[in-house]
């Protein structure tokens, strides 16, 4: 239900308007001075401000400016008995959507208020659609893969997409963690609402806090007006916190409260704001090790890790690489408007032999380069970038020394154990059974691989 604040220094006029609006189905409150109105705006959220123009101490235009500082998205309609074109134009310049001239008819009030609220709703809807289009690129994200590792991911997505549970998506850089997050949102009951994402490693602590939770006007240098944070922008929808392992201990505490209570405080405010947001997070860090080193709060980890999705690296996705390469070839041929090109069998073998440290993101970048630079319609091995002929999986002359081999074996073991734990909800005895190990053997392996908290 839309909420409206009426401001008029004539108490009878103010109450008259409040009564009319309540009868029309709105939640309406009245204030008899701009000062009282500003106090009410700080305490509660309103969709529309209906304010008189001529009032003592502060006129309607000044109130409009102050109100917009508190809430830039607030819709404003002016009331005036001194209606002139100049007054209307000035009000519009300062952000008013319309004005009512005294004496006004009840039908006029209804039309102007409906029009203003519809305008506000359209702006919010357009912003949401632009954000969703930007993130979904026009449709349901396409996650390509027929390997067993990816089929396991698809099954988890189908099971958890339509819940409100928090999901922690783990994996190396470039494995497609954000693509999974967008898929979870678009397959959920929240898909009609906003999907908002942020890279937590991209901003310093003070700016990240403001970006996530919003701030009050004047709360820090440069805060010239009040601002909603991304959690409020995502209200009713989903927020994706990428690189969650990089946030500071101070922000971890504040984020934990948001997850526990579904409420937040803007920077510089004491007013608690309720929200309804599903949280998805991703990291390429070993959070268990970060916990044991005192760099990540265990309570926050447990809140985030209700559902765990571990993205496999491309080198472990047997059979997926040719499919992905073909997809990216089509994508970039269409993008630059060139005829379709394909990879020779020998070129495909070179791609499959490469270790892909940058995973799917690296593959996409390589294919884009190939499409742009290719002369013919068939790509041969000698036309592939030079780096693809190095760092082959198990090839001679690579960095696979004994130490390197042992490191890769350990990495593979870590992945298998984490995947097994994710599938059985973290129960070690069931994970051991799934892996065909004794529980004591699994426990020793987890200690050796730093997967257990150091007491």
Secondary structure, DSSP 4 states (H G I P E B T S, - for coil): --EEEEE-SSHHHHHHHHHHHHHTT-EEEEESSHHHHHHHHHHS--SEEEEES--SSS-HHHHHHHHHHH-TT-EEEEEESS--HHHHHHHHHTT--EEEESS--HHHHHHHHHHHHHHHHHHHHHHHHHHHHHHHTTSS------SHHHHHHHHHHHHHTTS---EEEE-STTS-HHHHHHHHHHTSTTTTS-EEEEETTSS-HHHHHHHHHEE-TTSSTT--S-EE-HHHHTTTSEEEEETGGGS-HHHHHHHHHHHHHSEEE-BT---EEE---EEEEEESS-HHHHHHTTSS-HHHHHHHTTEEEEPPPGGGSTTHHHHHHHHHHHHHHHHHT----EE-HHHHHHHHHB--TTHHHHHHHHHHHHHHH--SSEE-GGGS-GGGGSSBTT-TTSS--HHHHHHHHHHHHHHHHHHHHHHTTT-HHHHHHHHT--HHHHHHHHHHTT-S---
